[in-house]
Amino acid sequence: MTFDELRKFALAWPEVEDGTSYGTPALKVRKKMLARLKEDGDSLVMPGVPQDERAMLVESQPKVFYFTDHYRDYPMVLIRLSKAERATVEPFLRRHWRTLASKKALKEFDTNL
């Protein structure tokens, strides 16, 4: 998958908008980072992934999930988009979106499912 593909479905969710973070394309919800493209142009910086879950993901799918020393102490995982499917990425993105979106947006989204 590509960042543009991810961007297209995420922008359909309430309160998601384009932005930048550290000079790279990002998606934001109410001015907070939902996810961003890493400088390599292929990796997604995905916040909201606890370290124990990240360890399991990296161990079970190392071609898709990884992290660098920079992210070691943060609840984040890096996702190689070129190796990932939408079905793998979307649940992480949606879960983090639910932590950032307003109650009104969540209610609107859940009502329209």
C-alpha contacts under 8 A as a table, 3 or more apart, distances in Angstrom:
res1	aa1	res2	aa2	distance
1	M	5	E	6.44
1	M	6	L	7.33
1	M	81	L	5.26
1	M	82	S	5.44
1	M	83	K	7.26
1	M	84	A	6.00
1	M	85	E	5.88
1	M	86	R	6.61
2	T	5	E	5.22
2	T	6	L	6.38
2	T	42	D	7.42
2	T	81	L	5.79
2	T	82	S	6.55
3	F	6	L	5.01
3	F	7	R	5.86
3	F	37	L	7.03
3	F	42	D	7.66
3	F	44	L	7.76
3	F	81	L	7.22
4	D	7	R	4.90
4	D	8	K	6.10
5	E	8	K	5.19
5	E	9	F	6.79
6	L	9	F	5.63
6	L	10	A	6.14
6	L	86	R	7.50
6	L	90	E	7.88
7	R	10	A	5.16
7	R	11	L	5.89
7	R	27	L	7.31
8	K	11	L	5.55
8	K	12	A	6.97
9	F	12	A	5.45
9	F	13	W	7.46
10	A	13	W	5.54
10	A	16	V	6.74
11	L	14	P	7.53
11	L	16	V	5.29
11	L	17	E	6.14
11	L	18	D	7.80
12	A	16	V	7.45
13	W	16	V	5.95
13	W	109	F	7.29
14	P	101	A	7.67
14	P	105	A	5.72
14	P	106	L	7.87
14	P	109	F	7.02
15	E	29	V	5.44
15	E	30	R	6.39
15	E	101	A	6.68
15	E	105	A	7.10
16	V	27	L	6.56
16	V	28	K	5.61
16	V	29	V	4.78
16	V	30	R	7.46
17	E	27	L	5.70
17	E	28	K	5.37
17	E	29	V	6.42
18	D	25	P	7.42
18	D	26	A	6.08
18	D	27	L	4.89
18	D	28	K	6.25
19	G	25	P	6.12
19	G	26	A	4.94
19	G	27	L	5.59
19	G	28	K	6.19
20	T	23	G	5.88
20	T	24	T	5.32
20	T	25	P	4.60
20	T	26	A	4.66
20	T	27	L	7.38
20	T	36	R	7.52
21	S	24	T	5.38
21	S	25	P	6.49
21	S	26	A	5.84
21	S	33	M	7.78
21	S	36	R	6.68
24	T	36	R	6.82
24	T	37	L	5.90
24	T	38	K	6.69
24	T	39	E	6.53
25	P	36	R	5.89
25	P	37	L	5.67
26	A	33	M	7.05
26	A	34	L	7.45
26	A	35	A	5.80
26	A	36	R	3.97
26	A	37	L	6.15
27	L	33	M	6.18
27	L	34	L	5.38
27	L	35	A	5.51
27	L	36	R	6.17
28	K	31	K	5.53
28	K	32	K	5.20
28	K	33	M	4.47
28	K	34	L	4.90
28	K	35	A	7.10
29	V	32	K	5.23
29	V	33	M	6.43
29	V	34	L	6.18
29	V	97	W	7.17
29	V	100	L	6.11
29	V	101	A	6.29
30	R	100	L	7.27
30	R	101	A	7.12
32	K	100	L	7.21
33	M	36	R	7.29
34	L	46	M	7.45
34	L	47	P	7.08
34	L	93	L	7.18
34	L	96	H	6.61
34	L	97	W	6.23
34	L	100	L	7.68
35	A	44	L	6.73
35	A	45	V	5.63
35	A	46	M	5.20
35	A	47	P	6.57
35	A	93	L	7.48
36	R	44	L	5.74
36	R	45	V	5.28
36	R	46	M	7.20
37	L	40	D	7.92
37	L	41	G	6.22
37	L	42	D	6.96
37	L	43	S	5.93
37	L	44	L	4.75
37	L	45	V	6.12
38	K	41	G	5.84
38	K	42	D	6.83
38	K	43	S	5.23
38	K	44	L	5.77
38	K	45	V	6.11
39	E	42	D	7.93
39	E	43	S	7.82
40	D	43	S	6.48
42	D	80	R	5.86
42	D	81	L	5.59
42	D	82	S	6.39
43	S	78	L	6.06
43	S	79	I	5.28
43	S	80	R	4.50
43	S	81	L	5.71
44	L	78	L	5.50
44	L	79	I	5.01
44	L	80	R	6.50
44	L	81	L	6.61
45	V	76	M	6.95
45	V	77	V	6.30
45	V	78	L	4.90
45	V	79	I	6.76
46	M	49	V	7.19
46	M	76	M	5.45
46	M	77	V	5.33
46	M	78	L	5.95
46	M	79	I	7.16
46	M	92	F	7.55
46	M	93	L	7.34
47	P	75	P	6.06
47	P	76	M	4.29
47	P	77	V	6.63
47	P	96	H	7.11
48	G	75	P	5.53
48	G	76	M	5.82
48	G	92	F	7.91
48	G	95	R	7.96
48	G	96	H	5.69
49	V	53	E	6.45
49	V	54	R	6.13
49	V	75	P	4.91
49	V	76	M	4.99
49	V	77	V	6.28
49	V	92	F	7.77
50	P	53	E	5.39
50	P	54	R	6.09
50	P	74	Y	7.89
50	P	75	P	4.55
50	P	76	M	6.81
51	Q	54	R	4.86
51	Q	55	A	6.08
51	Q	73	D	7.91
51	Q	74	Y	7.34
51	Q	75	P	5.54
51	Q	76	M	7.35
52	D	55	A	5.16
52	D	56	M	6.50
53	E	56	M	5.17
53	E	57	L	6.25
54	R	57	L	5.04
54	R	58	V	6.07
54	R	65	F	7.94
54	R	75	P	7.93
54	R	76	M	7.39
54	R	77	V	6.08
55	A	58	V	5.24
55	A	59	E	6.10
56	M	59	E	5.15
56	M	60	S	6.02
57	L	60	S	5.18
57	L	61	Q	5.75
57	L	62	P	7.30
57	L	65	F	6.18
58	V	61	Q	5.40
58	V	62	P	4.72
58	V	64	V	7.69
58	V	65	F	4.99
58	V	66	Y	5.37
59	E	62	P	5.83
61	Q	64	V	5.60
61	Q	65	F	6.01
62	P	65	F	5.20
62	P	66	Y	6.17
63	K	66	Y	7.67
63	K	80	R	7.34
63	K	83	K	6.73
64	V	79	I	5.52
64	V	80	R	5.03
64	V	81	L	7.38
64	V	83	K	5.50
64	V	84	A	5.87
65	F	77	V	6.68
65	F	78	L	5.71
65	F	79	I	4.78
65	F	80	R	6.46
66	Y	77	V	6.22
66	Y	78	L	5.23
66	Y	79	I	6.56
66	Y	80	R	7.98
67	F	70	H	7.93
67	F	71	Y	6.15
67	F	72	R	6.84
67	F	76	M	7.84
67	F	77	V	5.63
67	F	78	L	5.36
68	T	71	Y	5.53
68	T	72	R	6.36
69	D	72	R	4.95
70	H	73	D	7.65
71	Y	74	Y	5.31
71	Y	75	P	7.74
71	Y	76	M	6.49
71	Y	77	V	7.56
79	I	84	A	7.32
79	I	89	V	7.90
80	R	83	K	5.50
80	R	84	A	6.26
81	L	84	A	4.91
81	L	85	E	7.59
84	A	88	T	6.44
84	A	89	V	6.90
85	E	88	T	5.30
85	E	89	V	6.49
86	R	89	V	5.13
86	R	90	E	5.63
87	A	90	E	5.78
87	A	91	P	7.12
88	T	91	P	6.59
88	T	92	F	7.68
89	V	92	F	5.66
89	V	93	L	6.41
90	E	93	L	5.03
90	E	94	R	5.89
91	P	94	R	5.09
91	P	95	R	5.97
92	F	95	R	5.17
92	F	96	H	6.27
93	L	96	H	5.31
93	L	97	W	6.03
94	R	97	W	4.89
94	R	98	R	6.18
95	R	98	R	5.25
95	R	99	T	6.84
96	H	99	T	5.23
96	H	100	L	6.68
97	W	100	L	5.20
97	W	101	A	5.94
98	R	101	A	5.45
98	R	106	L	6.89
101	A	105	A	6.12
101	A	106	L	6.46
102	S	105	A	5.17
102	S	106	L	6.29
103	K	106	L	5.09
103	K	107	K	6.11
104	K	107	K	5.16
104	K	108	E	6.16
105	A	108	E	5.04
105	A	109	F	6.03
106	L	109	F	5.06
106	L	110	D	5.96
107	K	110	D	5.17
107	K	111	T	5.98
108	E	111	T	5.22
108	E	112	N	6.36
109	F	112	N	5.29
109	F	113	L	6.49
110	D	113	L	5.35
